[in-house]
C-alpha cells in the first residue's frame, strides 16, 4: 500500500501548480486518478486506499511537504 501511495505522490508532485491545502488536493487527485476503474471490485480498492490515506493523514502530509 505504501508503494502505491508513494507512486501517487510522485504523480501528484508532477503537477505544476498546486494551490490551497496539499492534503485535500492530494485526496481529490487520488479520487480522480483512480475513478477510471469501472468495476465494483476496484471501487472497494479505491475506498480502501482513500481510507488508508485518511487514517495516516499526518504521515501523508509530511511526505507531501518534503521534496
Phi and psi restraints in degrees (range 20) as a CNS / XPLOR table:
assign (resid 1 and name C) (resid 2 and name N)
       (resid 2 and name CA) (resid 2 and name C) 1.0 -64.8 20.0 2
assign (resid 2 and name N) (resid 2 and name CA)
       (resid 2 and name C) (resid 3 and name N) 1.0 -39.6 20.0 2
assign (resid 2 and name C) (resid 3 and name N)
       (resid 3 and name CA) (resid 3 and name C) 1.0 -66.4 20.0 2
assign (resid 3 and name N) (resid 3 and name CA)
       (resid 3 and name C) (resid 4 and name N) 1.0 -36.9 20.0 2
assign (resid 3 and name C) (resid 4 and name N)
       (resid 4 and name CA) (resid 4 and name C) 1.0 -64.4 20.0 2
assign (resid 4 and name N) (resid 4 and name CA)
       (resid 4 and name C) (resid 5 and name N) 1.0 -43.5 20.0 2
assign (resid 4 and name C) (resid 5 and name N)
       (resid 5 and name CA) (resid 5 and name C) 1.0 -62.6 20.0 2
assign (resid 5 and name N) (resid 5 and name CA)
       (resid 5 and name C) (resid 6 and name N) 1.0 -41.4 20.0 2
assign (resid 5 and name C) (resid 6 and name N)
       (resid 6 and name CA) (resid 6 and name C) 1.0 -62.7 20.0 2
assign (resid 6 and name N) (resid 6 and name CA)
       (resid 6 and name C) (resid 7 and name N) 1.0 -41.5 20.0 2
assign (resid 6 and name C) (resid 7 and name N)
       (resid 7 and name CA) (resid 7 and name C) 1.0 -65.4 20.0 2
assign (resid 7 and name N) (resid 7 and name CA)
       (resid 7 and name C) (resid 8 and name N) 1.0 -39.5 20.0 2
assign (resid 7 and name C) (resid 8 and name N)
       (resid 8 and name CA) (resid 8 and name C) 1.0 -64.8 20.0 2
assign (resid 8 and name N) (resid 8 and name CA)
       (resid 8 and name C) (resid 9 and name N) 1.0 -37.2 20.0 2
assign (resid 8 and name C) (resid 9 and name N)
       (resid 9 and name CA) (resid 9 and name C) 1.0 -64.7 20.0 2
assign (resid 9 and name N) (resid 9 and name CA)
       (resid 9 and name C) (resid 10 and name N) 1.0 -39.9 20.0 2
assign (resid 9 and name C) (resid 10 and name N)
       (resid 10 and name CA) (resid 10 and name C) 1.0 -61.2 20.0 2
assign (resid 10 and name N) (resid 10 and name CA)
       (resid 10 and name C) (resid 11 and name N) 1.0 -43.8 20.0 2
assign (resid 10 and name C) (resid 11 and name N)
       (resid 11 and name CA) (resid 11 and name C) 1.0 -65.3 20.0 2
assign (resid 11 and name N) (resid 11 and name CA)
       (resid 11 and name C) (resid 12 and name N) 1.0 -39.1 20.0 2
assign (resid 11 and name C) (resid 12 and name N)
       (resid 12 and name CA) (resid 12 and name C) 1.0 -64.6 20.0 2
assign (resid 12 and name N) (resid 12 and name CA)
       (resid 12 and name C) (resid 13 and name N) 1.0 -40.7 20.0 2
assign (resid 12 and name C) (resid 13 and name N)
       (resid 13 and name CA) (resid 13 and name C) 1.0 -71.9 20.0 2
assign (resid 13 and name N) (resid 13 and name CA)
       (resid 13 and name C) (resid 14 and name N) 1.0 -16.4 20.0 2
assign (resid 13 and name C) (resid 14 and name N)
       (resid 14 and name CA) (resid 14 and name C) 1.0 -71.5 20.0 2
assign (resid 14 and name N) (resid 14 and name CA)
       (resid 14 and name C) (resid 15 and name N) 1.0 -17.9 20.0 2
assign (resid 14 and name C) (resid 15 and name N)
       (resid 15 and name CA) (resid 15 and name C) 1.0 -63.9 20.0 2
assign (resid 15 and name N) (resid 15 and name CA)
       (resid 15 and name C) (resid 16 and name N) 1.0 134.9 20.0 2
assign (resid 15 and name C) (resid 16 and name N)
       (resid 16 and name CA) (resid 16 and name C) 1.0 -69.4 20.0 2
assign (resid 16 and name N) (resid 16 and name CA)
       (resid 16 and name C) (resid 17 and name N) 1.0 -46.0 20.0 2
assign (resid 16 and name C) (resid 17 and name N)
       (resid 17 and name CA) (resid 17 and name C) 1.0 -122.9 20.0 2
assign (resid 17 and name N) (resid 17 and name CA)
       (resid 17 and name C) (resid 18 and name N) 1.0 118.7 20.0 2
assign (resid 17 and name C) (resid 18 and name N)
       (resid 18 and name CA) (resid 18 and name C) 1.0 -124.6 20.0 2
assign (resid 18 and name N) (resid 18 and name CA)
       (resid 18 and name C) (resid 19 and name N) 1.0 114.2 20.0 2
assign (resid 18 and name C) (resid 19 and name N)
       (resid 19 and name CA) (resid 19 and name C) 1.0 -113.6 20.0 2
assign (resid 19 and name N) (resid 19 and name CA)
       (resid 19 and name C) (resid 20 and name N) 1.0 154.6 20.0 2
assign (resid 19 and name C) (resid 20 and name N)
       (resid 20 and name CA) (resid 20 and name C) 1.0 87.2 20.0 2
assign (resid 20 and name N) (resid 20 and name CA)
       (resid 20 and name C) (resid 21 and name N) 1.0 -153.0 20.0 2
assign (resid 20 and name C) (resid 21 and name N)
       (resid 21 and name CA) (resid 21 and name C) 1.0 -75.1 20.0 2
assign (resid 21 and name N) (resid 21 and name CA)
       (resid 21 and name C) (resid 22 and name N) 1.0 117.8 20.0 2
assign (resid 21 and name C) (resid 22 and name N)
       (resid 22 and name CA) (resid 22 and name C) 1.0 -60.2 20.0 2
assign (resid 22 and name N) (resid 22 and name CA)
       (resid 22 and name C) (resid 23 and name N) 1.0 -42.6 20.0 2
assign (resid 22 and name C) (resid 23 and name N)
       (resid 23 and name CA) (resid 23 and name C) 1.0 -65.7 20.0 2
assign (resid 23 and name N) (resid 23 and name CA)
       (resid 23 and name C) (resid 24 and name N) 1.0 -44.6 20.0 2
assign (resid 23 and name C) (resid 24 and name N)
       (resid 24 and name CA) (resid 24 and name C) 1.0 -65.7 20.0 2
assign (resid 24 and name N) (resid 24 and name CA)
       (resid 24 and name C) (resid 25 and name N) 1.0 -39.5 20.0 2
assign (resid 24 and name C) (resid 25 and name N)
       (resid 25 and name CA) (resid 25 and name C) 1.0 -64.4 20.0 2
assign (resid 25 and name N) (resid 25 and name CA)
       (resid 25 and name C) (resid 26 and name N) 1.0 -39.0 20.0 2
assign (resid 25 and name C) (resid 26 and name N)
       (resid 26 and name CA) (resid 26 and name C) 1.0 -65.7 20.0 2
assign (resid 26 and name N) (resid 26 and name CA)
       (resid 26 and name C) (resid 27 and name N) 1.0 -41.6 20.0 2
assign (resid 26 and name C) (resid 27 and name N)
       (resid 27 and name CA) (resid 27 and name C) 1.0 -60.8 20.0 2
assign (resid 27 and name N) (resid 27 and name CA)
       (resid 27 and name C) (resid 28 and name N) 1.0 -43.6 20.0 2
assign (resid 27 and name C) (resid 28 and name N)
       (resid 28 and name CA) (resid 28 and name C) 1.0 -64.1 20.0 2
assign (resid 28 and name N) (resid 28 and name CA)
       (resid 28 and name C) (resid 29 and name N) 1.0 -41.5 20.0 2
assign (resid 28 and name C) (resid 29 and name N)
       (resid 29 and name CA) (resid 29 and name C) 1.0 -60.6 20.0 2
assign (resid 29 and name N) (resid 29 and name CA)
       (resid 29 and name C) (resid 30 and name N) 1.0 -46.5 20.0 2
assign (resid 29 and name C) (resid 30 and name N)
       (resid 30 and name CA) (resid 30 and name C) 1.0 -62.9 20.0 2
assign (resid 30 and name N) (resid 30 and name CA)
       (resid 30 and name C) (resid 31 and name N) 1.0 -43.1 20.0 2
assign (resid 30 and name C) (resid 31 and name N)
       (resid 31 and name CA) (resid 31 and name C) 1.0 -60.9 20.0 2
assign (resid 31 and name N) (resid 31 and name CA)
       (resid 31 and name C) (resid 32 and name N) 1.0 -46.2 20.0 2
assign (resid 31 and name C) (resid 32 and name N)
       (resid 32 and name CA) (resid 32 and name C) 1.0 -69.4 20.0 2
assign (resid 32 and name N) (resid 32 and name CA)
       (resid 32 and name C) (resid 33 and name N) 1.0 -41.6 20.0 2
assign (resid 32 and name C) (resid 33 and name N)
       (resid 33 and name CA) (resid 33 and name C) 1.0 -61.8 20.0 2
assign (resid 33 and name N) (resid 33 and name CA)
       (resid 33 and name C) (resid 34 and name N) 1.0 -38.4 20.0 2
assign (resid 33 and name C) (resid 34 and name N)
       (resid 34 and name CA) (resid 34 and name C) 1.0 -93.8 20.0 2
assign (resid 34 and name N) (resid 34 and name CA)
       (resid 34 and name C) (resid 35 and name N) 1.0 -2.1 20.0 2
assign (resid 34 and name C) (resid 35 and name N)
       (resid 35 and name CA) (resid 35 and name C) 1.0 -77.7 20.0 2
assign (resid 35 and name N) (resid 35 and name CA)
       (resid 35 and name C) (resid 36 and name N) 1.0 -6.3 20.0 2
assign (resid 35 and name C) (resid 36 and name N)
       (resid 36 and name CA) (resid 36 and name C) 1.0 -72.6 20.0 2
assign (resid 36 and name N) (resid 36 and name CA)
       (resid 36 and name C) (resid 37 and name N) 1.0 -7.4 20.0 2
assign (resid 36 and name C) (resid 37 and name N)
       (resid 37 and name CA) (resid 37 and name C) 1.0 -85.3 20.0 2
assign (resid 37 and name N) (resid 37 and name CA)
       (resid 37 and name C) (resid 38 and name N) 1.0 117.9 20.0 2
assign (resid 37 and name C) (resid 38 and name N)
       (resid 38 and name CA) (resid 38 and name C) 1.0 -93.2 20.0 2
assign (resid 38 and name N) (resid 38 and name CA)
       (resid 38 and name C) (resid 39 and name N) 1.0 -13.3 20.0 2
assign (resid 38 and name C) (resid 39 and name N)
       (resid 39 and name CA) (resid 39 and name C) 1.0 -78.4 20.0 2
assign (resid 39 and name N) (resid 39 and name CA)
       (resid 39 and name C) (resid 40 and name N) 1.0 140.9 20.0 2
assign (resid 39 and name C) (resid 40 and name N)
       (resid 40 and name CA) (resid 40 and name C) 1.0 -60.5 20.0 2
assign (resid 40 and name N) (resid 40 and name CA)
       (resid 40 and name C) (resid 41 and name N) 1.0 -32.8 20.0 2
assign (resid 40 and name C) (resid 41 and name N)
       (resid 41 and name CA) (resid 41 and name C) 1.0 -59.6 20.0 2
assign (resid 41 and name N) (resid 41 and name CA)
       (resid 41 and name C) (resid 42 and name N) 1.0 -40.2 20.0 2
assign (resid 41 and name C) (resid 42 and name N)
       (resid 42 and name CA) (resid 42 and name C) 1.0 -76.9 20.0 2
assign (resid 42 and name N) (resid 42 and name CA)
       (resid 42 and name C) (resid 43 and name N) 1.0 -24.8 20.0 2
assign (resid 42 and name C) (resid 43 and name N)
       (resid 43 and name CA) (resid 43 and name C) 1.0 -65.1 20.0 2
assign (resid 43 and name N) (resid 43 and name CA)
       (resid 43 and name C) (resid 44 and name N) 1.0 -37.3 20.0 2
assign (resid 43 and name C) (resid 44 and name N)
       (resid 44 and name CA) (resid 44 and name C) 1.0 -66.6 20.0 2
assign (resid 44 and name N) (resid 44 and name CA)
       (resid 44 and name C) (resid 45 and name N) 1.0 -39.4 20.0 2
assign (resid 44 and name C) (resid 45 and name N)
       (resid 45 and name CA) (resid 45 and name C) 1.0 -64.6 20.0 2
assign (resid 45 and name N) (resid 45 and name CA)
       (resid 45 and name C) (resid 46 and name N) 1.0 -42.8 20.0 2
assign (resid 45 and name C) (resid 46 and name N)
       (resid 46 and name CA) (resid 46 and name C) 1.0 -61.2 20.0 2
assign (resid 46 and name N) (resid 46 and name CA)
       (resid 46 and name C) (resid 47 and name N) 1.0 -43.4 20.0 2
assign (resid 46 and name C) (resid 47 and name N)
       (resid 47 and name CA) (resid 47 and name C) 1.0 -64.4 20.0 2
assign (resid 47 and name N) (resid 47 and name CA)
       (resid 47 and name C) (resid 48 and name N) 1.0 -37.6 20.0 2
assign (resid 47 and name C) (resid 48 and name N)
       (resid 48 and name CA) (resid 48 and name C) 1.0 -63.9 20.0 2
assign (resid 48 and name N) (resid 48 and name CA)
       (resid 48 and name C) (resid 49 and name N) 1.0 -40.5 20.0 2
assign (resid 48 and name C) (resid 49 and name N)
       (resid 49 and name CA) (resid 49 and name C) 1.0 -65.0 20.0 2
assign (resid 49 and name N) (resid 49 and name CA)
       (resid 49 and name C) (resid 50 and name N) 1.0 -45.2 20.0 2
assign (resid 49 and name C) (resid 50 and name N)
       (resid 50 and name CA) (resid 50 and name C) 1.0 -64.3 20.0 2
assign (resid 50 and name N) (resid 50 and name CA)
       (resid 50 and name C) (resid 51 and name N) 1.0 -39.2 20.0 2
assign (resid 50 and name C) (resid 51 and name N)
       (resid 51 and name CA) (resid 51 and name C) 1.0 -64.7 20.0 2
assign (resid 51 and name N) (resid 51 and name CA)
       (resid 51 and name C) (resid 52 and name N) 1.0 -40.2 20.0 2
assign (resid 51 and name C) (resid 52 and name N)
       (resid 52 and name CA) (resid 52 and name C) 1.0 -61.7 20.0 2
assign (resid 52 and name N) (resid 52 and name CA)
       (resid 52 and name C) (resid 53 and name N) 1.0 -41.4 20.0 2
assign (resid 52 and name C) (resid 53 and name N)
       (resid 53 and name CA) (resid 53 and name C) 1.0 -64.6 20.0 2
assign (resid 53 and name N) (resid 53 and name CA)
       (resid 53 and name C) (resid 54 and name N) 1.0 -42.2 20.0 2
assign (resid 53 and name C) (resid 54 and name N)
       (resid 54 and name CA) (resid 54 and name C) 1.0 -64.3 20.0 2
assign (resid 54 and name N) (resid 54 and name CA)
       (resid 54 and name C) (resid 55 and name N) 1.0 -40.8 20.0 2
assign (resid 54 and name C) (resid 55 and name N)
       (resid 55 and name CA) (resid 55 and name C) 1.0 -66.5 20.0 2
assign (resid 55 and name N) (resid 55 and name CA)
       (resid 55 and name C) (resid 56 and name N) 1.0 -36.4 20.0 2
assign (resid 55 and name C) (resid 56 and name N)
       (resid 56 and name CA) (resid 56 and name C) 1.0 -103.7 20.0 2
assign (resid 56 and name N) (resid 56 and name CA)
       (resid 56 and name C) (resid 57 and name N) 1.0 40.5 20.0 2
assign (resid 56 and name C) (resid 57 and name N)
       (resid 57 and name CA) (resid 57 and name C) 1.0 -58.1 20.0 2
assign (resid 57 and name N) (resid 57 and name CA)
       (resid 57 and name C) (resid 58 and name N) 1.0 -43.7 20.0 2
assign (resid 57 and name C) (resid 58 and name N)
       (resid 58 and name CA) (resid 58 and name C) 1.0 -63.8 20.0 2
assign (resid 58 and name N) (resid 58 and name CA)
       (resid 58 and name C) (resid 59 and name N) 1.0 -43.9 20.0 2
assign (resid 58 and name C) (resid 59 and name N)
       (resid 59 and name CA) (resid 59 and name C) 1.0 -65.5 20.0 2
assign (resid 59 and name N) (resid 59 and name CA)
       (resid 59 and name C) (resid 60 and name N) 1.0 -41.2 20.0 2
assign (resid 59 and name C) (resid 60 and name N)
       (resid 60 and name CA) (resid 60 and name C) 1.0 -64.8 20.0 2
assign (resid 60 and name N) (resid 60 and name CA)
       (resid 60 and name C) (resid 61 and name N) 1.0 -42.4 20.0 2
assign (resid 60 and name C) (resid 61 and name N)
       (resid 61 and name CA) (resid 61 and name C) 1.0 -60.3 20.0 2
assign (resid 61 and name N) (resid 61 and name CA)
       (resid 61 and name C) (resid 62 and name N) 1.0 -42.7 20.0 2
assign (resid 61 and name C) (resid 62 and name N)
       (resid 62 and name CA) (resid 62 and name C) 1.0 -63.2 20.0 2
assign (resid 62 and name N) (resid 62 and name CA)
       (resid 62 and name C) (resid 63 and name N) 1.0 -41.6 20.0 2
assign (resid 62 and name C) (resid 63 and name N)
       (resid 63 and name CA) (resid 63 and name C) 1.0 -67.3 20.0 2
assign (resid 63 and name N) (resid 63 and name CA)
       (resid 63 and name C) (resid 64 and name N) 1.0 -35.4 20.0 2
assign (resid 63 and name C) (resid 64 and name N)
       (resid 64 and name CA) (resid 64 and name C) 1.0 -69.3 20.0 2
assign (resid 64 and name N) (resid 64 and name CA)
       (resid 64 and name C) (resid 65 and name N) 1.0 -35.7 20.0 2
assign (resid 64 and name C) (resid 65 and name N)
       (resid 65 and name CA) (resid 65 and name C) 1.0 -71.7 20.0 2
assign (resid 65 and name N) (resid 65 and name CA)
       (resid 65 and name C) (resid 66 and name N) 1.0 -35.8 20.0 2
assign (resid 65 and name C) (resid 66 and name N)
       (resid 66 and name CA) (resid 66 and name C) 1.0 -66.9 20.0 2
assign (resid 66 and name N) (resid 66 and name CA)
       (resid 66 and name C) (resid 67 and name N) 1.0 150.7 20.0 2
